[in-house]
Amino acid sequence: MDTRWEYKVLSLKSEHGIKAAFGASADDKEATEIINREGSQGWELVSAVSTYATQPLRLFFKRPR
């Protein structure tokens, strides 16, 4: 059986850029809410990428069609 996928990309903008230190913040809470919301709709987070600290974090999701 050949599984077909659909993909979704969301950009998560941060006023603070990428943080050098680890720890929960308002940005982390928002990201968690977004990921949980998408997960409840069947989307699986497969990657998160930010090329520069000033660029949004891009979240890549997939789910079977």
C-alpha positions in Angstrom: 0.0 0.0 0.0 1.3 3.4 -1.0 0.7 6.0 1.6 0.1 9.5 0.2 0.9 12.5 2.4 -0.2 16.1 2.6 2.0 18.8 4.1 1.5 22.0 6.0 4.0 24.8 6.9 3.4 27.3 9.6 5.6 30.2 10.6 5.9 31.0 14.2 7.0 34.6 14.7 8.9 35.6 17.8 9.5 39.1 19.2 12.5 37.8 21.0 14.3 35.8 18.2 15.9 32.5 19.1 16.8 32.3 22.8 20.3 31.3 23.8 19.1 29.8 27.1 16.6 27.1 27.5 13.4 27.5 29.6 9.7 28.0 29.2 8.5 31.3 27.9 5.3 32.8 26.4 6.7 31.9 23.0 7.1 28.3 24.1 3.5 28.2 25.4 2.2 29.5 22.1 4.3 27.0 20.1 3.0 24.1 22.3 -0.6 25.2 21.8 -0.1 25.4 18.0 1.6 22.0 17.8 -1.1 20.4 20.0 -3.9 22.0 18.0 -2.4 20.7 14.7 -1.8 17.3 16.3 -5.5 17.1 17.3 -6.3 17.5 13.6 -4.0 14.6 12.6 -0.9 16.7 11.7 2.5 15.3 12.8 5.3 17.8 13.4 8.3 16.5 11.4 10.7 19.4 11.5 11.2 22.9 12.9 13.7 25.2 11.2 14.9 28.8 11.7 17.7 30.0 9.4 18.4 33.2 11.3 17.5 34.5 14.8 15.5 37.2 13.2 13.5 34.9 11.0 10.3 33.1 12.1 10.5 29.5 13.2 9.0 27.4 10.4 7.1 24.3 11.6 6.7 21.5 9.0 3.8 19.0 9.5 2.5 16.0 7.5 -0.5 13.7 7.7 -1.9 10.9 5.5 -4.4 12.0 2.9 
